Amino acid sequence: MTDYETGRSPESVSGWAVGGVFFAGIMMILIGMFEAIAGLAAIIENEFFVVSQNYTFEVDATAWGWIHLILGIVVAAAGCYLFTGRTWARVVGITLAILAATANFFFIPYYPFWSLLIIALSVWVIWSLTRPLERA
């Protein structure tokens, strides 16, 4: 008996890989919620995030708020699509995790601990989604 989508038998799919994709989906939903909350905080209260002087990549906090809000919604939606088991959802998930990590790298001067947490979670999502589905 083979799986209709992948053409593989259910015995050839690693339980660890399926668990990794499930983990990545949950983490992407969580990252998306974190991003949206940070975005809303920056949009609602412009002075909430304060950056030190002479920061090379200085962007208005409201602009960062919109970037984080939109990115958060898209990342959370992609996390939901990971539960469909489609390959394209994994590729989109990896791409969005890279974007989330990059956006938070530039956001470090505004909120360092939060940004580093999101970067670490994004790296973990990328690692989980790059695991092969086949058993060794």
N, C-alpha and C positions, 0 to 999 in steps of 0.2 A: 504494500500500500504506500503510495507517495503523496506528499503534500502538493495540493493543486498549484499554489503560487510558486513554490521553489523547485518542484520536481524531485525533491529529495524524500527519502523515507524518514519518518519521524525519529527513528533510532539514530540517524546520522547527525541530528542537530544536538549540539552540546547544551546541556542544562545550564552550565556556567555562562555561556554566551547569551542565552535567553534571559537569564537573571541579570546579566550586565545591561542588556537593552532595556529591560524593565526598570532597573536602577537609573539608567540614563534618562528615561522618560520622566520618572518621578523627579529627578534632580533638575531637569530642564523646566518642568512646571514650577518647581520651587525657585529656581534662578529667575524665571520670568516674573514671578510674584515679587521677588526681592527687587528686581530692576524697576518694575512698575511702581512699587512703594517709594523707592528712591526718586524716581521721576516725578511722582506726584508731590513729594516733599519739596523738591526744587521748584516746581511750577507754582505751588500754593504759597510757599514762603521763600521768596527769592534770596533772602539773607540767611537761610538755614545753613547752606554750605559756604564756608569761607576759605579762600585760597590764600596762600602766602604770596608775598610780592615777588616779582621777577620770575614768574612761572612761564616757561617757554610756550606752552600750549594753552594759553588763557582763553577760555570760552565763557560766555555769560552762563550763570547757573540755570537760568530759565531754558536756555538752549540745551544744556545738558539734561535738564528735566524732560524735555520733549524727546530727546534721543533715547534716554533710558525708558521712558514710558512706552514708546513705540517698539523698541527692541524687546522690552519685557513681554508685551502682548504677543509678538511674533514668536519669541522663544517658548513661551508657555503653550501656544498653539502647536508648534512643532513637537514639543514634548508629548502632547496628546496624540499626534499622528504616529509617534514611534510605536504605540501599542497596536497599530495595524500590521506591523511586521514587514512593511515594504522597504526595499532597499533605498528608494529615493528619500524616505523619511530619515534614514540613517545619514545619508549624505547631507541633507538639509540640516539635520541636527548638529553634525560636525561643523558645518559652515557657520551656523548661528552661534555655536559655542566659541568658535574662534573670534567672531565679531563681538560677542559679549566680553570675552577676555581682553580684547584690544580696547574696546570702549572703556572698560574699567581700569586698564593700565593708564589711560589718559586722565581718568577720574581720581587717581590715587591722591593728588594733593588736596582734593576737596573732602574726601572721606577715606582715609588710608585703610583702616581695618576692614571696612565693608568691601572696598574694592579688592583687597587681597583675598578675602573670603570668596568672592564671586569668581575671581581668576582661578583659585584653587578648585572650586567646584566645576568650573568650565573645563579645566584640564582633566579632571576625573571623568567628566562626561565624554570628552574626546577619547580617552583611553577605553572607556566602556564600549563605545560605539565602533571602535576599530578592531575589536576582538573578532576573530573568525567564527562563523556559525558552525562550521564543520568540526566534527570530532577528530582529534589527532589520530 
